[in-house]
Amino acid sequence: MYNIKFESYVPEPKPVTTDRIVAAHYYAAWKKGAAGIHEGFNDLAEIYPDRTPLMGYYDEENPEVCDWEIKWAVEHGINCFIYCWYRKLDNMGKPVTVDTLRCGHGIHEALFNARYQNYIKFAIMFEVCPRWGATDEEDMLENIMPFWMENYFKRGNYLLIDNKPVVFVFNPGRLAKESFGSIEVQKRTFDKCREYCKQFGFDGMIFAPCNTSLKPEDAEDAVARGYDFRFGYNSGYIAPVDKYDDEEDIIKQQCELYKKRLEVDNMRFVPTASCFSDATPRYSQRWQDLGYTFQNGKIWYLEPENFRRVLEGMKEISDSLPDGAWGKRMIMIDNWNEWDEGHFVAPSHKFGFKYLQAVREVFSERDNLPDYRTPQDQGFTGYNKSWVTPDFKEFCEENLKK
């Protein structure tokens, strides 16, 4: 069926109806050279064929690629992408520009030029690990906020809740210790950001830290610093042995972790459901030299059907929360496209659409008919012009010859 084009472009999405925000974390590192600390799909070529995206390897900066992702996401109930947002270290204290971002192409080149961008919401997660640029009170107000406002918040598809733009924060401990120094300064800075947003017609601003602590004092500290709710980049589950295959226990423990966090603060925690964790491609000496351990190499997988059970469990817990609880309004999916770090729900050759189907079954009214024709089925190829592994059509043809 290759090269039989039924459409002239990516078919228009047919979104499914959902009753809450279903947000998938998004790691935009699949433009050649963009990641800096790894080689993207070239690190996976030949050794990890099961991690091949269903469309084959792709140049992520291509808006057409983004349109396929939007289509697949919204047809299965994912209605928001949370993009990791990296500021280069040498940009601190200076005006932010697109050129001073790491992996900014995912938003600025792909999403902002995608035909179907308004079908999905997006938000940013400010990555403040020591490798990337953080901020301080003056810099936040003078440099970061103007950039965020002009480039993101004013766009019609930025994630707003109660007419307030939402910004997520990864590694909030660095902001606490290095950027602001004290609880009072951080709270004051965040409140000034809220007032800044009001100048542009918003009703404030929402900040959320990646903070899964089970200590009540840590939850209280987050509130004191001006955060509105907490979340995890993943469910927080860590396998008890190096390779763990007790899926019943994995299901149970993910839901139990969510319950324990709600016991600390049942109004301000948003759950994240994880499908698997296998960072094998990142166990190389290069990654060790960078200081990464990846949960000590512990590997676990859930079959898509069991991932659905995790989603069902978290939904049942969330639906029982009091009105106004953040967990009742939103759930996060771990992860859209962490191809090498080893947790992804995007269509792949190993799992097809099965993880996405689990999301659709649990968090949607199933009132649409998803389009499961692949780009190749419809004659769309040529999305890879950068990576070692050729375009998937050529990849198939070469392997059929052997």
C-alpha positions in Angstrom: 0.0 0.0 0.0 3.0 2.3 0.0 2.8 5.5 -2.0 -1.0 5.3 -2.3 -2.1 8.7 -1.0 -5.7 8.8 0.1 -5.2 12.3 1.5 -3.0 15.3 0.5 -2.0 15.9 4.1 -2.4 14.3 7.6 -6.1 13.5 7.9 -7.9 15.9 10.2 -8.1 14.8 13.8 -11.4 13.6 15.3 -11.0 14.3 19.0 -12.7 12.2 21.6 -14.6 13.8 24.4 -13.0 13.8 27.9 -14.2 15.2 31.2 -10.8 16.3 32.5 -7.3 17.4 31.5 -5.3 14.4 30.3 -1.8 15.7 29.9 1.2 13.8 28.5 4.7 14.8 29.4 6.6 15.5 26.2 10.4 15.3 25.7 11.3 17.2 22.5 14.8 15.8 21.8 14.3 14.3 18.4 15.8 16.9 16.2 19.3 16.0 15.2 21.8 17.8 17.5 19.1 19.3 19.7 19.6 17.2 22.8 23.2 17.9 23.2 23.8 15.2 25.8 22.7 12.2 23.6 22.4 11.4 19.9 18.6 10.9 19.7 17.5 8.1 17.4 21.0 7.4 16.4 21.6 5.9 19.8 18.7 3.5 19.2 19.4 2.5 15.6 19.9 -1.2 15.1 20.4 -2.1 18.8 16.9 -1.2 19.9 14.5 -1.7 16.9 11.6 -2.2 19.3 11.8 1.5 20.1 11.1 2.5 16.6 8.1 5.0 16.4 5.3 3.7 14.3 6.0 6.4 11.6 9.7 5.4 11.7 12.4 7.7 12.9 11.4 11.3 12.3 12.8 14.9 12.3 10.8 16.3 15.1 11.0 19.9 13.9 8.8 19.0 11.0 5.3 20.4 11.6 3.7 17.5 9.7 5.2 15.1 12.2 3.6 17.2 15.0 0.3 17.0 13.3 0.4 13.2 13.3 1.2 13.3 17.0 -1.7 15.7 17.7 -4.1 13.5 15.7 -3.1 10.4 17.6 -3.2 12.1 21.0 -6.6 13.8 20.8 -8.3 10.8 19.1 -7.4 8.9 22.3 -8.2 11.4 25.0 -4.8 13.1 25.5 -5.7 16.8 25.2 -2.5 18.5 26.4 1.2 18.1 25.9 3.5 19.3 28.7 6.8 20.2 27.0 10.1 20.1 28.9 11.4 23.7 28.6 15.1 24.2 28.9 16.9 27.5 29.1 20.6 27.3 28.3 22.9 27.9 31.3 24.6 31.0 29.9 21.3 32.7 29.3 20.6 33.3 33.0 20.2 37.0 33.7 19.7 37.9 30.0 16.6 38.3 27.8 15.3 34.9 26.7 15.1 34.2 22.9 14.3 31.0 21.0 18.0 30.6 20.3 18.8 30.5 24.0 16.6 27.4 24.5 17.5 23.8 24.4 15.1 21.6 22.4 12.9 24.6 21.7 12.1 23.3 18.3 9.4 21.1 19.6 7.3 24.1 20.3 8.6 26.9 18.1 9.3 25.0 14.9 6.9 22.1 15.1 3.9 22.9 17.2 3.6 26.6 16.2 3.6 25.7 12.5 1.4 22.6 12.8 -1.9 22.8 11.0 -3.8 21.2 13.8 -2.1 22.9 16.7 -5.4 24.3 18.1 -6.8 20.8 18.6 -4.5 20.3 21.6 -3.5 22.4 24.6 0.2 22.8 25.5 2.1 23.9 28.6 5.7 24.2 29.6 7.7 22.5 32.4 10.5 24.7 33.5 13.6 22.4 33.8 15.9 23.8 36.4 18.4 21.0 36.8 22.0 22.3 37.3 22.8 21.5 33.7 20.3 24.1 32.5 19.6 27.7 33.3 17.5 28.6 36.4 16.5 32.1 37.4 16.1 34.6 40.3 13.5 37.2 41.3 14.7 40.0 38.9 15.5 37.7 36.0 12.1 35.9 36.4 10.2 39.2 36.1 12.4 41.0 33.6 13.4 38.2 31.2 11.4 35.0 31.6 7.9 36.3 32.1 7.9 38.6 29.1 9.1 35.7 26.9 6.5 33.3 28.3 3.8 35.8 27.9 4.5 36.8 24.3 5.4 33.4 23.1 3.1 31.0 25.0 0.5 32.4 27.4 -1.2 34.7 24.8 -1.7 31.8 22.3 -5.2 30.4 22.2 -4.1 26.8 22.9 -1.9 27.4 26.0 -3.2 25.5 29.0 -5.3 27.8 31.1 -7.2 26.8 34.2 -9.6 29.3 35.6 -8.2 31.8 33.1 -4.7 31.3 34.6 -1.7 30.0 32.6 -0.1 26.9 34.1 3.6 26.4 34.4 5.1 23.2 35.8 8.5 23.1 37.5 11.0 20.2 37.4 13.6 20.1 40.2 12.0 22.7 42.3 14.6 22.2 45.0 17.1 24.2 42.9 14.7 27.1 42.7 14.3 26.9 46.5 18.0 26.8 47.3 19.8 28.7 44.5 17.3 30.9 42.8 15.2 32.5 45.5 17.0 31.5 48.7 14.0 31.9 51.0 10.4 30.9 51.1 9.4 34.6 51.3 11.4 35.6 48.2 10.0 32.8 46.2 6.4 33.4 47.2 6.8 37.1 46.5 8.3 36.4 43.1 5.4 34.0 42.2 2.9 36.5 43.3 4.5 39.2 41.2 4.2 36.8 38.2 0.5 36.5 39.0 0.1 40.2 39.0 2.1 40.5 35.8 -0.4 38.1 34.1 -3.3 40.1 35.3 -2.0 43.0 33.2 -2.8 40.9 30.1 -6.3 39.9 31.0 -5.6 36.7 32.9 -6.8 36.1 36.5 -3.4 35.1 37.8 -1.0 32.3 37.2 -0.6 28.7 38.4 2.7 27.1 39.4 3.1 23.4 40.1 6.3 21.6 41.2 7.4 18.1 40.4 7.3 17.1 44.1 6.1 13.6 45.2 7.3 13.7 48.8 5.2 11.9 51.4 6.3 14.2 54.1 3.5 16.7 55.2 6.1 19.4 55.9 7.2 19.2 52.2 3.6 19.6 51.0 3.2 22.6 53.4 6.5 24.1 52.1 5.2 23.9 48.5 2.1 25.9 49.5 4.2 28.4 51.4 6.4 29.0 48.4 3.4 29.8 46.2 2.8 26.6 44.4 -0.8 25.6 43.6 -0.5 21.8 43.3 2.1 19.1 43.1 2.7 16.3 40.6 5.2 13.7 39.5 7.0 13.2 36.2 6.2 9.6 36.6 4.1 7.6 39.1 7.1 7.4 41.5 7.1 3.6 41.4 10.5 1.9 41.6 10.9 -1.8 41.1 12.3 -3.8 44.1 14.8 -5.7 41.9 16.7 -5.0 38.7 14.2 -6.6 36.4 10.7 -7.0 37.8 7.8 -8.7 36.2 5.1 -8.9 38.9 2.6 -6.7 37.0 -0.1 -7.2 39.6 2.1 -5.7 42.2 3.1 -2.8 39.9 -0.5 -2.0 39.3 -1.3 -2.1 43.1 1.8 -0.1 44.1 1.2 2.8 41.6 -2.3 3.3 42.9 -1.1 2.9 46.5 1.5 5.6 46.0 -1.2 7.9 44.7 -3.3 7.2 47.8 -0.4 7.9 50.1 0.2 11.3 48.5 -3.4 12.2 48.9 -3.2 11.3 52.6 -0.6 14.1 52.8 -2.8 16.6 50.9 -5.9 15.3 49.2 -6.6 18.7 47.5 -3.3 19.5 45.9 -1.8 16.4 44.3 -2.3 15.4 40.6 -1.5 11.7 39.7 0.8 10.5 37.0 0.3 7.0 35.5 3.4 5.1 34.2 3.4 2.4 31.5 6.9 1.0 32.0 10.4 2.0 32.8 13.4 0.7 30.9 16.3 3.1 30.4 18.6 0.4 29.0 19.9 2.7 26.1 21.1 5.1 28.7 23.3 2.7 30.7 26.3 3.5 28.6 29.5 4.8 30.0 28.8 8.2 28.5 25.6 8.5 30.6 27.4 7.3 33.7 30.1 10.0 33.1 27.2 12.5 33.1 26.1 11.3 36.5 22.9 9.6 35.5 21.9 6.4 37.3 18.3 6.0 36.1 16.8 4.4 39.2 19.8 2.1 39.4 18.9 0.4 36.2 15.6 -1.1 37.5 13.4 -2.3 34.7 9.7 -3.1 34.7 6.9 -3.2 32.1 3.1 -3.2 32.2 1.2 -4.8 29.4 -1.2 -2.2 27.8 -4.2 -4.0 29.4 -2.5 -3.6 32.8 -1.7 0.0 32.2 -5.4 0.4 31.6 -6.0 -1.0 35.1 -3.6 1.5 36.6 -5.6 4.3 34.8 -8.9 2.9 36.1 -7.5 2.7 39.6 -6.3 6.3 39.5 -9.6 7.5 38.0 -11.6 5.8 40.7 -9.5 7.4 43.4 -9.6 10.8 41.7 -13.4 10.7 41.2 -13.9 10.1 44.9 -12.0 13.3 45.9 -13.8 16.4 47.2 -14.9 19.0 44.6 -12.1 21.4 43.9 -9.3 18.8 44.3 -6.7 19.1 41.6 -6.6 15.4 41.2 -10.2 15.5 40.1 -9.4 17.9 37.3 -6.3 16.5 35.8 -4.3 13.3 35.3 -0.8 13.1 33.7 0.5 10.3 31.4 4.1 9.2 31.6 5.2 9.7 28.9 4.5 10.6 25.3 8.0 10.1 23.7 10.8 9.2 26.1 12.1 6.7 23.5 15.6 6.2 24.9 14.8 6.8 28.6 12.2 4.1 28.2 8.7 5.2 28.9 6.4 6.1 26.0 2.8 5.8 25.0 3.2 7.3 21.5 2.5 4.7 18.7 5.5 2.3 18.4 6.4 -0.9 16.6 6.5 -2.8 19.8 3.1 -1.7 21.2 1.3 -0.1 18.4 -1.6 2.1 19.6 -2.3 -0.1 22.6 -1.3 2.3 25.4 -3.2 5.1 23.7 -6.2 2.8 23.5 -6.0 2.2 27.2 -6.2 6.0 27.8 -9.1 6.3 25.5 -11.0 3.5 27.1 -10.7 5.0 30.6 -10.7 8.7 30.2 -13.0 9.4 27.2 -16.6 8.9 26.2 -15.4 6.9 23.2 -17.6 9.0 20.9 -15.2 9.0 17.9 -13.6 6.5 15.6 -9.8 6.8 15.8 -7.9 6.5 12.5 -5.4 3.7 12.8 -4.0 4.0 9.3 -0.3 4.7 9.6 1.5 7.4 7.6 3.0 4.7 5.5 -0.4 3.1 4.9 -1.5 6.4 3.3 1.7 7.0 1.3 3.3 9.5 3.6 7.1 9.0 3.9 10.2 11.1 4.0 9.9 12.3 7.7 13.5 11.2 8.3 16.3 13.2 6.7 18.7 13.2 9.6 19.0 9.8 11.4 21.2 6.7 10.7 18.2 4.5 10.2 16.5 5.4 6.9 12.9 6.4 6.3 10.7 3.5 7.5 9.7 2.6 3.9 13.3 2.2 2.9 14.0 0.4 6.1 11.3 -2.2 5.3 12.4 -2.6 1.7 16.1 -3.2 2.7 15.2 -5.8 5.3 12.9 -7.6 2.9 15.9 -8.1 0.6 17.9 -9.9 3.3 
